[in-house]
């Protein structure tokens, strides 16, 4: 099975699971993030990253309420590790950095944390909370930090149970172009 077919299979097998206490499923969240990226005219690489940013959640057997139970699944690391065999850094690094982008925004924008959903605040605390000044500097020096911040914006907005999106099949073309 090629990488794109494997990803489609993962979404078909596990995509209907709850997205961390939000009002959408994992698949709805992924499709919404990718749709928002497409609407903004992002590259096929960044659209792919938006679709795949939480793929790490689909790779483990932890219960859906793991964050509420105090478990961080480190999905950003699992996602990068899973994707790096078949996708370039332009996809894997924004996926890897989207959690860091949330921590960064909490450190540099005092109002950002107040705009997060309750489940996002719970996961923020498990993920280390707002960045330190040194972490902020390191994040800003990463060549993929701006892509990660764009992805973070889409991630934060992709939690609307009434948001209509194209199907997963629509985004296969982006994944096929991005897969190496």
Secondary structure by P-SEA (a helix, b strand, c coil): ccaaaaaaaaaaaccccccccccccaaaaaaaaaaaaaaacccaaaaaaaaccccccccccccccccccccccaaaaaaaaacccccccccaaaaacaaaaaaaaaaccccccccccaaaaaaaaaacccccaaaaaaaaaccaaaaaaaaaaaaaacccccccccccccaaaaaaaacc
